[in-house]
C-alpha cells in the first residue's frame, strides 16, 4: 500500500481547504485549513465504541478512554496535564456507541505538541496497575452519579429497551459489577484489537498545514498495531417498556421509535421532522405541551442516526398529576404530524437545521469531528453545499412520509419517577393507531 493524497479542495460555504491523505499503514489523515484563525484543533477518532464490546467487557471502551491520560512510557499523568496546559491548550476525550475520540485544541504553533501527546497516549500508554485501580474508583463514582441523576440514567434504560440484549443497548459507562472486576488485560487487549490505523482518523482543523500534519502523524502514530478487520454486531431494534417507581418530584419520560441510519434517504426528512415536532420553542411539542397546557418545563425530540439504524426520541419531565394528560397530548401531535405539515413550518425547520450546520463550522473542534464521522460512516467528505442542497430539497410530503414511517413502528417507552399515571405501552400503541 502506498501513500495517497487528495488534491486540496476549497469549500465555498466555509472557505476551508480540505485535504486527505491515506498513509501506507492505513491511517487516514485529514485537514481543514481555515483562514484568519490563530488556533488549531486536532483529534484521533477511533472507529470503535460501546457497540463493539462483548457483554462481559461492557464499559471497557470508556475505561480505556480514562486510562489514556494516566501515563505513558515518557509522561506520567501529571506531565500530560502540565504540558498541554503550559501552552494554554485543552485536552479531552469522549466515548460514544460507535466512536471513541481523543482531541486537543491549541495555538497554531503548538500543534506539534498536541500531536505528540495524542500519539503518545494512543501508542505508549503504560496502564500502571495502581493507576488502573485508582481510575476504576473514579469510574464507579461516575456510574453512581449517573444512577442518582434520573434525567440521565433514564436514557440508559431507554436505550436498553430499544436495543435489548445486544451491544447497541448497553450503557457506555458499563455496569458497576463489570467495572469492579475488569482486569488490566481486558483494557490492553481491547486496545490491541481495535486501536489500529485502519480504524482511526487523525483530523485537524484551523491554522493547520496539511503536509506538516501528515509528517506529524507519521512520526507520532507510527507504532499503532495492525489489526484484523472487525464488524460490530448489527443493531436490531426491539422496542419495549421500562418503568421504575422512584420518590421524585417529576416523572422522566422517554418515548422512542426506530429511525433511519446515516445513509438512509429519509435521514434529512427525519431530522426536519424532529425539528418541527420538538426542536425549539416554536416546535409543536413545546407550544402544545408547555406553552398552551403548562404541563412541563422541558420537552423536546431528537433523532440519533447510527451506521445501520437510528433512534427517534421524545423526552419530557412532568409532575405525577400531569403525566396522565401529557402522554395523550403528545401522541395526538405524533398522529397529526403524519398528515399535517405546513410549508411555513418546514421553511422554519430548514432555516434552523441549515443554521445549525453552518454555525458548527465556526468551531475548529466541530470541523474535526464532522470530517472524521463522514469518513468513517460515508467513506468520503460531504461538502457543506451538498448538505445544504439536501436540506433544501426536502418536501412537506417527505416529512409526512418520515413521520408515518417512524411513528407507525413499534415504540419504546421508559418512565422513571412517580409513573403510576403514565399509560403503559399497549395503550400508547392503541392511541397511535387510532
Order of alpha helices (4+ residues) and beta strands (2+ residues): beta-beta-beta-beta-beta-alpha-alpha-beta-beta-alpha-alpha-alpha-alpha-alpha-beta-alpha-beta-beta-alpha-beta-beta-alpha-alpha-alpha-alpha-alpha-beta-alpha
